[in-house]
């Protein structure tokens, strides 16, 4: 077996949280939506956020009645961004999204920086600007 890339993740949200999911993942983080109209029409049980055209991994969102916020079974979802750290921080601040923590390893080999935020349902999302070569 030779895995190449993670194809998708599937997050549960409360049925009443669809608009909040769209606001966070599409409007704040810049993901594209897919199948949202089909979900709202009752033709699909989930809808999808895509990071951009031609990218592999997607985030499926399945609204459920019996939603329970994520616990210790899911630590976080990481998103590699084509933005600078400053652009990411500005977008998060403009959207009034709380930063849970920052990681700065820019002084080490394999340096990276990241900002961690929580989506409206309690999932932690790591936002990582793509490191410069």
N, CA, C and O atoms as CSV, one atom per row, in Angstrom:
chain,resi,resn,atom,element,x,y,z
A,1,UNK,N,N,0.837,-1.179,0.000
A,1,UNK,CA,C,0.000,0.000,0.000
A,1,UNK,C,C,0.883,1.244,0.000
A,1,UNK,O,O,1.898,1.289,0.696
A,2,UNK,N,N,0.497,2.257,-0.783
A,2,UNK,CA,C,1.291,3.479,-0.876
A,2,UNK,C,C,0.368,4.698,-0.803
A,2,UNK,O,O,-0.014,5.230,-1.845
A,3,UNK,N,N,0.005,5.149,0.386
A,3,UNK,CA,C,-0.869,6.317,0.497
A,3,UNK,C,C,-0.221,7.549,-0.128
A,3,UNK,O,O,0.990,7.747,-0.037
A,4,UNK,N,N,-1.055,8.372,-0.765
A,4,UNK,CA,C,-0.565,9.591,-1.405
A,4,UNK,C,C,-0.971,10.850,-0.656
A,4,UNK,O,O,-0.131,11.708,-0.384
A,5,UNK,N,N,-2.241,10.968,-0.324
A,5,UNK,CA,C,-2.739,12.186,0.297
A,5,UNK,C,C,-4.069,11.863,0.981
A,5,UNK,O,O,-4.772,10.942,0.565
A,6,UNK,N,N,-4.408,12.598,2.003
A,6,UNK,CA,C,-5.722,12.436,2.618
A,6,UNK,C,C,-6.744,13.051,1.668
A,6,UNK,O,O,-6.590,14.195,1.238
A,7,UNK,N,N,-7.767,12.304,1.348
A,7,UNK,CA,C,-8.785,12.740,0.396
A,7,UNK,C,C,-9.777,13.702,1.024
A,7,UNK,O,O,-10.089,14.737,0.436
A,8,UNK,N,N,-10.281,13.378,2.215
A,8,UNK,CA,C,-11.269,14.238,2.859
A,8,UNK,C,C,-11.347,13.955,4.348
A,8,UNK,O,O,-10.876,12.928,4.834
A,9,UNK,N,N,-11.951,14.888,5.051
A,9,UNK,CA,C,-12.349,14.673,6.426
A,9,UNK,C,C,-13.846,14.954,6.476
A,9,UNK,O,O,-14.376,15.671,5.628
A,10,UNK,N,N,-14.518,14.396,7.459
A,10,UNK,CA,C,-15.953,14.575,7.579
A,10,UNK,C,C,-16.239,15.067,8.993
A,10,UNK,O,O,-16.042,14.337,9.964
A,11,UNK,N,N,-16.708,16.316,9.103
A,11,UNK,CA,C,-17.013,16.901,10.406
A,11,UNK,C,C,-18.517,16.956,10.610
A,11,UNK,O,O,-19.262,17.306,9.695
A,12,UNK,N,N,-18.956,16.613,11.801
A,12,UNK,CA,C,-20.360,16.788,12.161
A,12,UNK,C,C,-20.562,18.187,12.714
A,12,UNK,O,O,-19.701,18.714,13.419
A,13,UNK,N,N,-21.696,18.786,12.393
A,13,UNK,CA,C,-22.114,20.064,12.966
A,13,UNK,C,C,-23.587,19.917,13.316
A,13,UNK,O,O,-24.252,19.015,12.806
A,14,UNK,N,N,-24.113,20.788,14.180
A,14,UNK,CA,C,-25.549,20.714,14.448
A,14,UNK,C,C,-26.339,21.160,13.221
A,14,UNK,O,O,-25.865,21.984,12.439
A,15,UNK,N,N,-27.527,20.622,13.056
A,15,UNK,CA,C,-28.379,20.993,11.925
A,15,UNK,C,C,-28.581,22.501,11.880
A,15,UNK,O,O,-28.654,23.082,10.797
A,16,UNK,N,N,-28.671,23.131,13.021
A,16,UNK,CA,C,-28.880,24.579,13.073
A,16,UNK,C,C,-27.610,25.373,12.758
A,16,UNK,O,O,-27.650,26.603,12.738
A,17,UNK,N,N,-26.492,24.702,12.513
A,17,UNK,CA,C,-25.215,25.381,12.331
A,17,UNK,C,C,-24.734,25.522,10.904
A,17,UNK,O,O,-23.591,25.921,10.681
A,18,UNK,N,N,-25.567,25.210,9.934
A,18,UNK,CA,C,-25.129,25.264,8.532
A,18,UNK,C,C,-24.639,26.660,8.153
A,18,UNK,O,O,-23.561,26.803,7.576
A,19,UNK,N,N,-25.418,27.680,8.470
A,19,UNK,CA,C,-25.013,29.042,8.103
A,19,UNK,C,C,-23.730,29.458,8.813
A,19,UNK,O,O,-22.899,30.156,8.233
A,20,UNK,N,N,-23.564,29.035,10.064
A,20,UNK,CA,C,-22.324,29.355,10.785
A,20,UNK,C,C,-21.137,28.643,10.159
A,20,UNK,O,O,-20.044,29.205,10.091
A,21,UNK,N,N,-21.336,27.406,9.698
A,21,UNK,CA,C,-20.257,26.674,9.024
A,21,UNK,C,C,-19.846,27.398,7.739
A,21,UNK,O,O,-18.658,27.550,7.456
A,22,UNK,N,N,-20.839,27.840,6.969
A,22,UNK,CA,C,-20.556,28.559,5.723
A,22,UNK,C,C,-19.829,29.869,6.030
A,22,UNK,O,O,-18.865,30.223,5.351
A,23,UNK,N,N,-20.286,30.572,7.035
A,23,UNK,CA,C,-19.651,31.831,7.398
A,23,UNK,C,C,-18.186,31.626,7.787
A,23,UNK,O,O,-17.322,32.409,7.392
A,24,UNK,N,N,-17.907,30.573,8.561
A,24,UNK,CA,C,-16.540,30.342,9.019
A,24,UNK,C,C,-15.653,29.799,7.896
A,24,UNK,O,O,-14.623,30.393,7.579
A,25,UNK,N,N,-16.050,28.671,7.291
A,25,UNK,CA,C,-15.175,28.007,6.326
A,25,UNK,C,C,-15.116,28.723,4.975
A,25,UNK,O,O,-14.045,28.792,4.373
A,26,UNK,N,N,-16.230,29.252,4.486
A,26,UNK,CA,C,-16.220,29.950,3.206
A,26,UNK,C,C,-15.830,31.418,3.373
A,26,UNK,O,O,-14.885,31.897,2.746
A,27,UNK,N,N,-16.569,32.122,4.227
A,27,UNK,CA,C,-16.389,33.568,4.302
A,27,UNK,C,C,-15.126,33.981,5.048
A,27,UNK,O,O,-14.469,34.946,4.658
A,28,UNK,N,N,-14.778,33.268,6.112
A,28,UNK,CA,C,-13.582,33.629,6.882
A,28,UNK,C,C,-12.323,32.972,6.324
A,28,UNK,O,O,-11.320,33.651,6.101
A,29,UNK,N,N,-12.362,31.656,6.096
A,29,UNK,CA,C,-11.154,30.952,5.660
A,29,UNK,C,C,-10.981,30.907,4.150
A,29,UNK,O,O,-9.892,30.585,3.673
A,30,UNK,N,N,-12.015,31.217,3.386
A,30,UNK,CA,C,-11.870,31.285,1.934
A,30,UNK,C,C,-12.071,29.993,1.180
A,30,UNK,O,O,-11.712,29.915,0.005
A,31,UNK,N,N,-12.635,28.965,1.812
A,31,UNK,CA,C,-12.920,27.718,1.111
A,31,UNK,C,C,-14.063,27.941,0.117
A,31,UNK,O,O,-14.896,28.826,0.309
A,32,UNK,N,N,-14.093,27.136,-0.937
A,32,UNK,CA,C,-15.218,27.129,-1.869
A,32,UNK,C,C,-16.226,26.099,-1.364
A,32,UNK,O,O,-15.847,25.108,-0.741
A,33,UNK,N,N,-17.503,26.335,-1.632
A,33,UNK,CA,C,-18.519,25.362,-1.218
A,33,UNK,C,C,-18.917,24.495,-2.403
A,33,UNK,O,O,-18.836,24.911,-3.559
A,34,UNK,N,N,-19.346,23.290,-2.088
A,34,UNK,CA,C,-19.884,22.379,-3.103
A,34,UNK,C,C,-21.065,21.646,-2.483
A,34,UNK,O,O,-21.042,21.297,-1.303
A,35,UNK,N,N,-22.073,21.422,-3.271
A,35,UNK,CA,C,-23.261,20.654,-2.871
A,35,UNK,C,C,-24.088,21.310,-1.770
A,35,UNK,O,O,-24.932,20.648,-1.166
A,36,UNK,N,N,-23.868,22.580,-1.497
A,36,UNK,CA,C,-24.641,23.252,-0.454
A,36,UNK,C,C,-26.111,23.371,-0.864
A,36,UNK,O,O,-27.004,23.132,-0.050
A,37,UNK,N,N,-26.359,23.734,-2.107
A,37,UNK,CA,C,-27.751,23.835,-2.571
A,37,UNK,C,C,-28.437,22.469,-2.534
A,37,UNK,O,O,-29.604,22.367,-2.155
A,38,UNK,N,N,-27.714,21.428,-2.926
A,38,UNK,CA,C,-28.290,20.072,-2.893
A,38,UNK,C,C,-28.587,19.651,-1.458
A,38,UNK,O,O,-29.604,19.007,-1.203
A,39,UNK,N,N,-27.703,20.009,-0.509
A,39,UNK,CA,C,-27.975,19.707,0.895
A,39,UNK,C,C,-29.236,20.442,1.344
A,39,UNK,O,O,-30.129,19.841,1.941
A,40,UNK,N,N,-29.308,21.742,1.056
A,40,UNK,CA,C,-30.463,22.541,1.489
A,40,UNK,C,C,-31.762,22.080,0.839
A,40,UNK,O,O,-32.835,22.252,1.418
A,41,UNK,N,N,-31.681,21.503,-0.344
A,41,UNK,CA,C,-32.869,20.985,-1.029
A,41,UNK,C,C,-33.266,19.604,-0.515
A,41,UNK,O,O,-34.306,19.072,-0.904
A,42,UNK,N,N,-32.441,19.021,0.358
A,42,UNK,CA,C,-32.741,17.688,0.890
A,42,UNK,C,C,-32.263,16.554,0.013
A,42,UNK,O,O,-32.626,15.400,0.243
A,43,UNK,N,N,-31.448,16.860,-0.996
A,43,UNK,CA,C,-30.958,15.833,-1.915
A,43,UNK,C,C,-29.666,15.166,-1.457
A,43,UNK,O,O,-29.296,14.112,-1.975
A,44,UNK,N,N,-28.988,15.759,-0.507
A,44,UNK,CA,C,-27.731,15.197,0.015
A,44,UNK,C,C,-27.726,15.313,1.530
A,44,UNK,O,O,-28.392,16.177,2.098
A,45,UNK,N,N,-26.968,14.435,2.179
A,45,UNK,CA,C,-26.882,14.468,3.641
A,45,UNK,C,C,-25.719,15.319,4.135
A,45,UNK,O,O,-25.564,15.520,5.340
A,46,UNK,N,N,-24.906,15.817,3.217
A,46,UNK,CA,C,-23.754,16.636,3.597
A,46,UNK,C,C,-23.426,17.615,2.490
A,46,UNK,O,O,-23.934,17.511,1.373
A,47,UNK,N,N,-22.573,18.564,2.815
A,47,UNK,CA,C,-22.035,19.478,1.799
A,47,UNK,C,C,-20.548,19.569,2.029
A,47,UNK,O,O,-20.031,19.025,3.005
A,48,UNK,N,N,-19.852,20.257,1.132
A,48,UNK,CA,C,-18.396,20.173,1.100
A,48,UNK,C,C,-17.756,21.555,0.988
A,48,UNK,O,O,-18.284,22.461,0.344
A,49,UNK,N,N,-16.600,21.681,1.640
A,49,UNK,CA,C,-15.745,22.849,1.460
A,49,UNK,C,C,-14.465,22.390,0.785
A,49,UNK,O,O,-13.845,21.411,1.200
A,50,UNK,N,N,-14.073,23.115,-0.270
A,50,UNK,CA,C,-12.836,22.814,-0.997
A,50,UNK,C,C,-11.873,23.985,-0.819
A,50,UNK,O,O,-12.278,25.142,-0.935
A,51,UNK,N,N,-10.597,23.693,-0.537
A,51,UNK,CA,C,-9.644,24.774,-0.367
A,51,UNK,C,C,-9.393,25.564,-1.637
A,51,UNK,O,O,-8.941,26.707,-1.561
A,52,UNK,N,N,-9.668,25.000,-2.792
A,52,UNK,CA,C,-9.460,25.698,-4.059
A,52,UNK,C,C,-9.500,24.706,-5.193
A,52,UNK,O,O,-9.424,23.497,-4.975
A,53,UNK,N,N,-9.617,25.208,-6.388
A,53,UNK,CA,C,-9.681,24.348,-7.565
A,53,UNK,C,C,-8.408,23.520,-7.679
A,53,UNK,O,O,-7.302,24.034,-7.518
A,54,UNK,N,N,-8.579,22.245,-7.956
A,54,UNK,CA,C,-7.443,21.373,-8.191
A,54,UNK,C,C,-6.755,20.840,-6.948
A,54,UNK,O,O,-5.766,20.115,-7.060
A,55,UNK,N,N,-7.253,21.181,-5.757
A,55,UNK,CA,C,-6.629,20.660,-4.547
A,55,UNK,C,C,-7.272,19.339,-4.174
A,55,UNK,O,O,-8.410,19.062,-4.554
A,56,UNK,N,N,-6.551,18.538,-3.439
A,56,UNK,CA,C,-7.018,17.207,-3.108
A,56,UNK,C,C,-7.990,17.133,-1.954
A,56,UNK,O,O,-9.164,16.823,-2.160
A,57,UNK,N,N,-7.548,17.400,-0.777
A,57,UNK,CA,C,-8.338,17.177,0.425
A,57,UNK,C,C,-9.504,18.152,0.522
A,57,UNK,O,O,-9.359,19.341,0.238
A,58,UNK,N,N,-10.656,17.635,0.924
A,58,UNK,CA,C,-11.835,18.463,1.123
A,58,UNK,C,C,-12.379,18.222,2.532
A,58,UNK,O,O,-12.028,17.245,3.193
A,59,UNK,N,N,-13.232,19.125,2.965
A,59,UNK,CA,C,-13.895,19.006,4.257
A,59,UNK,C,C,-15.376,18.783,3.990
A,59,UNK,O,O,-16.072,19.682,3.518
A,60,UNK,N,N,-15.856,17.572,4.296
A,60,UNK,CA,C,-17.291,17.307,4.228
A,60,UNK,C,C,-17.899,17.737,5.547
A,60,UNK,O,O,-17.317,17.505,6.606
A,61,UNK,N,N,-19.058,18.356,5.493
A,61,UNK,CA,C,-19.761,18.777,6.692
A,61,UNK,C,C,-21.117,18.091,6.696
A,61,UNK,O,O,-21.924,18.268,5.784
A,62,UNK,N,N,-21.353,17.299,7.746
A,62,UNK,CA,C,-22.597,16.558,7.872
A,62,UNK,C,C,-23.387,17.088,9.068
A,62,UNK,O,O,-23.050,16.785,10.212
A,63,UNK,N,N,-24.423,17.867,8.817
A,63,UNK,CA,C,-25.262,18.340,9.914
A,63,UNK,C,C,-26.066,17.178,10.505
A,63,UNK,O,O,-26.673,16.392,9.777
A,64,UNK,N,N,-26.058,17.085,11.830
A,64,UNK,CA,C,-26.797,16.017,12.501
A,64,UNK,C,C,-27.573,16.591,13.674
A,64,UNK,O,O,-27.184,17.605,14.254
A,65,UNK,N,N,-28.667,15.937,14.015
A,65,UNK,CA,C,-29.507,16.363,15.137
A,65,UNK,C,C,-28.798,16.156,16.469
A,65,UNK,O,O,-28.882,17.014,17.348
A,66,UNK,N,N,-28.109,15.047,16.632
A,66,UNK,CA,C,-27.508,14.671,17.915
A,66,UNK,C,C,-26.070,15.147,18.041
A,66,UNK,O,O,-25.220,14.414,18.547
A,67,UNK,N,N,-25.788,16.345,17.598
A,67,UNK,CA,C,-24.417,16.859,17.606
A,67,UNK,C,C,-23.874,16.998,19.023
A,67,UNK,O,O,-24.553,17.501,19.918
A,68,UNK,N,N,-22.645,16.544,19.206
A,68,UNK,CA,C,-21.898,16.775,20.441
A,68,UNK,C,C,-20.580,17.420,20.036
A,68,UNK,O,O,-19.918,16.944,19.114
A,69,UNK,N,N,-20.192,18.498,20.712
A,69,UNK,CA,C,-18.919,19.139,20.364
A,69,UNK,C,C,-17.764,18.137,20.422
A,69,UNK,O,O,-17.800,17.186,21.203
A,70,UNK,N,N,-16.742,18.354,19.592
A,70,UNK,CA,C,-15.615,17.418,19.580
A,70,UNK,C,C,-14.948,17.354,20.941
A,70,UNK,O,O,-14.845,18.353,21.652
A,71,UNK,N,N,-14.512,16.193,21.276
A,71,UNK,CA,C,-13.830,16.009,22.553
A,71,UNK,C,C,-12.377,15.681,22.329
A,71,UNK,O,O,-11.700,16.301,21.509
A,72,UNK,N,N,-11.921,14.727,23.047
A,72,UNK,CA,C,-10.507,14.364,23.009
A,72,UNK,C,C,-10.162,13.460,21.836
A,72,UNK,O,O,-8.998,13.101,21.659
A,73,UNK,N,N,-11.152,13.085,21.032
A,73,UNK,CA,C,-10.887,12.159,19.935
A,73,UNK,C,C,-10.373,12.841,18.666
A,73,UNK,O,O,-9.855,12.169,17.774
A,74,UNK,N,N,-10.510,14.148,18.576
A,74,UNK,CA,C,-9.987,14.882,17.425
A,74,UNK,C,C,-9.233,16.086,17.949
A,74,UNK,O,O,-9.821,16.964,18.580
A,75,UNK,N,N,-7.934,16.133,17.690
A,75,UNK,CA,C,-7.136,17.245,18.190
A,75,UNK,C,C,-7.323,18.482,17.330
A,75,UNK,O,O,-7.705,19.533,17.845
A,76,UNK,N,N,-7.061,18.383,16.022
A,76,UNK,CA,C,-7.243,19.537,15.147
A,76,UNK,C,C,-7.171,19.125,13.684
A,76,UNK,O,O,-6.735,18.026,13.341
A,77,UNK,N,N,-7.611,20.045,12.840
A,77,UNK,CA,C,-7.495,19.929,11.394
A,77,UNK,C,C,-6.510,21.019,10.977
A,77,UNK,O,O,-6.645,22.166,11.402
A,78,UNK,N,N,-5.527,20.678,10.155
A,78,UNK,CA,C,-4.527,21.659,9.729
A,78,UNK,C,C,-4.756,22.042,8.273
A,78,UNK,O,O,-5.007,21.192,7.420
A,79,UNK,N,N,-4.664,23.348,8.010
A,79,UNK,CA,C,-4.850,23.875,6.659
A,79,UNK,C,C,-3.601,24.660,6.279
A,79,UNK,O,O,-3.224,25.613,6.961
A,80,UNK,N,N,-2.963,24.251,5.185
A,80,UNK,CA,C,-1.809,24.966,4.649
A,80,UNK,C,C,-2.333,26.087,3.761
A,80,UNK,O,O,-3.127,25.845,2.851
A,81,UNK,N,N,-1.892,27.309,4.024
A,81,UNK,CA,C,-2.429,28.485,3.339
A,81,UNK,C,C,-1.416,29.106,2.396
A,81,UNK,O,O,-0.207,29.021,2.613
A,82,UNK,N,N,-1.916,29.718,1.367
A,82,UNK,CA,C,-1.074,30.453,0.428
A,82,UNK,C,C,-1.137,31.941,0.783
A,82,UNK,O,O,-1.420,32.784,-0.068
A,83,UNK,N,N,-0.870,32.243,2.048
A,83,UNK,CA,C,-0.924,33.608,2.583
A,83,UNK,C,C,0.228,33.786,3.563
A,83,UNK,O,O,0.761,32.812,4.095
A,84,UNK,N,N,0.597,35.014,3.791
A,84,UNK,CA,C,1.606,35.290,4.817
A,84,UNK,C,C,0.951,35.216,6.189
A,84,UNK,O,O,-0.273,35.264,6.306
A,85,UNK,N,N,1.767,35.100,7.216
A,85,UNK,CA,C,1.261,35.082,8.585
A,85,UNK,C,C,0.484,36.365,8.881
A,85,UNK,O,O,-0.562,36.328,9.529
A,86,UNK,N,N,0.995,37.485,8.409
A,86,UNK,CA,C,0.330,38.771,8.639
A,86,UNK,C,C,-1.052,38.800,7.993
A,86,UNK,O,O,-2.008,39.294,8.592
A,87,UNK,N,N,-1.160,38.277,6.781
A,87,UNK,CA,C,-2.462,38.236,6.099
A,87,UNK,C,C,-3.443,37.345,6.846
A,87,UNK,O,O,-4.623,37.675,6.969
A,88,UNK,N,N,-2.956,36.224,7.341
A,88,UNK,CA,C,-3.807,35.299,8.091
A,88,UNK,C,C,-4.291,35.966,9.376
A,88,UNK,O,O,-5.477,35.911,9.700
A,89,UNK,N,N,-3.382,36.588,10.098
A,89,UNK,CA,C,-3.762,37.252,11.352
A,89,UNK,C,C,-4.770,38.375,11.101
A,89,UNK,O,O,-5.706,38.553,11.881
A,90,UNK,N,N,-4.586,39.121,10.035
A,90,UNK,CA,C,-5.512,40.212,9.714
A,90,UNK,C,C,-6.899,39.662,9.379
A,90,UNK,O,O,-7.903,40.196,9.850
A,91,UNK,N,N,-6.965,38.605,8.573
A,91,UNK,CA,C,-8.256,38.015,8.200
A,91,UNK,C,C,-8.984,37.459,9.418
A,91,UNK,O,O,-10.200,37.606,9.540
A,92,UNK,N,N,-8.245,36.827,10.311
A,92,UNK,CA,C,-8.845,36.266,11.527
A,92,UNK,C,C,-9.369,37.394,12.416
A,92,UNK,O,O,-10.475,37.304,12.950
A,93,UNK,N,N,-8.584,38.442,12.573
A,93,UNK,CA,C,-9.013,39.579,13.398
A,93,UNK,C,C,-10.233,40.262,12.778
A,93,UNK,O,O,-11.167,40.622,13.495
A,94,UNK,N,N,-10.233,40.445,11.452
A,94,UNK,CA,C,-11.368,41.082,10.775
A,94,UNK,C,C,-12.649,40.277,10.937
A,94,UNK,O,O,-13.743,40.840,10.980
A,95,UNK,N,N,-12.512,38.956,11.027
A,95,UNK,CA,C,-13.680,38.092,11.191
A,95,UNK,C,C,-14.069,37.915,12.651
A,95,UNK,O,O,-15.042,37.228,12.962
A,96,UNK,N,N,-13.309,38.536,13.546
A,96,UNK,CA,C,-13.562,38.442,14.980
A,96,UNK,C,C,-13.518,36.999,15.473
A,96,UNK,O,O,-14.326,36.582,16.303
A,97,UNK,N,N,-12.554,36.249,14.943
A,97,UNK,CA,C,-12.335,34.866,15.359
A,97,UNK,C,C,-11.202,34.857,16.373
A,97,UNK,O,O,-10.139,35.431,16.137
A,98,UNK,N,N,-11.435,34.209,17.492
A,98,UNK,CA,C,-10.440,34.165,18.567
A,98,UNK,C,C,-9.291,33.226,18.209
A,98,UNK,O,O,-9.513,32.104,17.752
A,99,UNK,N,N,-8.081,33.688,18.418
A,99,UNK,CA,C,-6.903,32.843,18.250
A,99,UNK,C,C,-6.705,32.082,19.555
A,99,UNK,O,O,-6.570,32.680,20.623
A,100,UNK,N,N,-6.690,30.750,19.454
A,100,UNK,CA,C,-6.519,29.894,20.624
A,100,UNK,C,C,-5.058,29.862,21.048
A,100,UNK,O,O,-4.735,29.944,22.233
A,101,UNK,N,N,-4.178,29.741,20.049
A,101,UNK,CA,C,-2.740,29.789,20.342
A,101,UNK,C,C,-1.971,30.034,19.065
A,101,UNK,O,O,-2.480,29.852,17.959
A,102,UNK,N,N,-0.719,30.457,19.248
A,102,UNK,CA,C,0.208,30.657,18.142
A,102,UNK,C,C,1.412,29.752,18.370
A,102,UNK,O,O,1.818,29.493,19.502
A,103,UNK,N,N,1.963,29.284,17.267
A,103,UNK,CA,C,3.203,28.510,17.355
A,103,UNK,C,C,4.201,29.186,16.435
A,103,UNK,O,O,3.897,29.470,15.276
A,104,UNK,N,N,5.370,29.439,16.947
A,104,UNK,CA,C,6.405,30.078,16.136
A,104,UNK,C,C,7.699,29.299,16.315
A,104,UNK,O,O,8.355,29.379,17.353
A,105,UNK,N,N,8.041,28.561,15.304
A,105,UNK,CA,C,9.307,27.810,15.298
A,105,UNK,C,C,10.191,28.335,14.177
A,105,UNK,O,O,10.922,27.575,13.541
A,106,UNK,N,N,10.118,29.631,13.941
A,106,UNK,CA,C,10.858,30.221,12.826
A,106,UNK,C,C,12.358,30.260,13.055
A,106,UNK,O,O,13.123,30.526,12.128
A,107,UNK,N,N,12.782,29.997,14.285
A,107,UNK,CA,C,14.205,30.030,14.591
A,107,UNK,C,C,14.848,28.648,14.539
A,107,UNK,O,O,16.003,28.500,14.938
A,108,UNK,N,N,14.138,27.642,14.062
A,108,UNK,CA,C,14.658,26.269,14.034
A,108,UNK,C,C,14.731,25.737,12.612
A,108,UNK,O,O,14.083,26.268,11.710
A,109,UNK,N,N,15.519,24.690,12.413
A,109,UNK,CA,C,15.495,24.014,11.107
A,109,UNK,C,C,14.092,23.452,10.869
A,109,UNK,O,O,13.450,22.975,11.806
A,110,UNK,N,N,13.619,23.503,9.644
A,110,UNK,CA,C,12.258,23.063,9.355
A,110,UNK,C,C,11.241,24.025,9.945
A,110,UNK,O,O,10.136,23.634,10.320
A,111,UNK,N,N,11.631,25.279,10.019
A,111,UNK,CA,C,10.846,26.314,10.700
A,111,UNK,C,C,9.430,26.399,10.169
A,111,UNK,O,O,9.178,26.254,8.973
A,112,UNK,N,N,8.526,26.635,11.080
A,112,UNK,CA,C,7.154,26.898,10.673
A,112,UNK,C,C,6.447,27.720,11.746
A,112,UNK,O,O,6.848,27.753,12.909
A,113,UNK,N,N,5.394,28.371,11.313
A,113,UNK,CA,C,4.551,29.139,12.219
A,113,UNK,C,C,3.113,28.706,11.961
A,113,UNK,O,O,2.783,28.241,10.870
A,114,UNK,N,N,2.274,28.858,12.958
A,114,UNK,CA,C,0.870,28.481,12.807
A,114,UNK,C,C,0.023,29.260,13.793
A,114,UNK,O,O,0.481,29.674,14.858
A,115,UNK,N,N,-1.211,29.440,13.406
A,115,UNK,CA,C,-2.215,30.043,14.272
A,115,UNK,C,C,-3.325,29.011,14.438
A,115,UNK,O,O,-3.763,28.400,13.463
A,116,UNK,N,N,-3.771,28.824,15.654
A,116,UNK,CA,C,-4.852,27.884,15.934
A,116,UNK,C,C,-6.098,28.669,16.317
A,116,UNK,O,O,-6.052,29.548,17.177
A,117,UNK,N,N,-7.219,28.339,15.664
A,117,UNK,CA,C,-8.502,28.965,15.963
A,117,UNK,C,C,-9.522,27.844,16.174
A,117,UNK,O,O,-9.260,26.682,15.863
A,118,UNK,N,N,-10.683,28.212,16.704
A,118,UNK,CA,C,-11.773,27.244,16.829
A,118,UNK,C,C,-12.898,27.649,15.897
A,118,UNK,O,O,-13.244,28.825,15.788
A,119,UNK,N,N,-13.458,26.663,15.231
A,119,UNK,CA,C,-14.626,26.958,14.404
A,119,UNK,C,C,-15.840,27.090,15.322
A,119,UNK,O,O,-15.710,26.864,16.525
A,120,UNK,N,N,-17.006,27.445,14.805
A,120,UNK,CA,C,-18.167,27.673,15.663
A,120,UNK,C,C,-18.657,26.439,16.421
A,120,UNK,O,O,-19.517,26.559,17.293
A,121,UNK,N,N,-18.129,25.261,16.105
A,121,UNK,CA,C,-18.614,24.018,16.698
A,121,UNK,C,C,-17.612,23.386,17.658
A,121,UNK,O,O,-17.865,22.316,18.212
A,122,UNK,N,N,-16.471,24.052,17.854
A,122,UNK,CA,C,-15.479,23.564,18.787
A,122,UNK,C,C,-14.302,22.845,18.157
A,122,UNK,O,O,-13.383,22.448,18.873
A,123,UNK,N,N,-14.293,22.660,16.834
A,123,UNK,CA,C,-13.150,22.030,16.178
A,123,UNK,C,C,-11.999,23.032,16.140
A,123,UNK,O,O,-12.199,24.201,15.808
A,124,UNK,N,N,-10.806,22.576,16.477
A,124,UNK,CA,C,-9.631,23.418,16.372
A,124,UNK,C,C,-9.095,23.316,14.950
A,124,UNK,O,O,-8.966,22.222,14.402
A,125,UNK,N,N,-8.782,24.472,14.357
A,125,UNK,CA,C,-8.256,24.529,12.997
A,125,UNK,C,C,-6.900,25.212,13.054
A,125,UNK,O,O,-6.784,26.355,13.494
A,126,UNK,N,N,-5.878,24.496,12.602
A,126,UNK,CA,C,-4.523,25.053,12.521
A,126,UNK,C,C,-4.360,25.706,11.158
A,126,UNK,O,O,-4.570,25.068,10.127
A,127,UNK,N,N,-3.991,26.959,11.156
A,127,UNK,CA,C,-3.777,27.706,9.916
A,127,UNK,C,C,-2.277,27.932,9.758
A,127,UNK,O,O,-1.653,28.633,10.555
A,128,UNK,N,N,-1.710,27.326,8.716
A,128,UNK,CA,C,-0.264,27.369,8.503
A,128,UNK,C,C,0.064,28.038,7.175
A,128,UNK,O,O,-0.253,27.487,6.121
A,129,UNK,N,N,0.683,29.193,7.197
A,129,UNK,CA,C,1.171,29.766,5.944
A,129,UNK,C,C,2.238,28.840,5.352
A,129,UNK,O,O,3.056,28.274,6.076
A,130,UNK,N,N,2.213,28.700,4.044
A,130,UNK,CA,C,3.207,27.840,3.407
A,130,UNK,C,C,4.587,28.417,3.623
A,130,UNK,O,O,4.811,29.593,3.336
A,131,UNK,N,N,5.531,27.611,4.128
A,131,UNK,CA,C,6.881,28.129,4.392
A,131,UNK,C,C,7.554,28.585,3.105
A,131,UNK,O,O,7.369,27.994,2.041
A,132,UNK,N,N,8.323,29.628,3.225
A,132,UNK,CA,C,9.090,30.108,2.074
A,132,UNK,C,C,10.282,29.185,1.853
A,132,UNK,O,O,10.852,28.663,2.811
A,133,UNK,N,N,10.662,28.981,0.583
A,133,UNK,CA,C,11.802,28.058,0.310
A,133,UNK,C,C,13.110,28.603,0.829
A,133,UNK,O,O,14.148,27.958,0.682
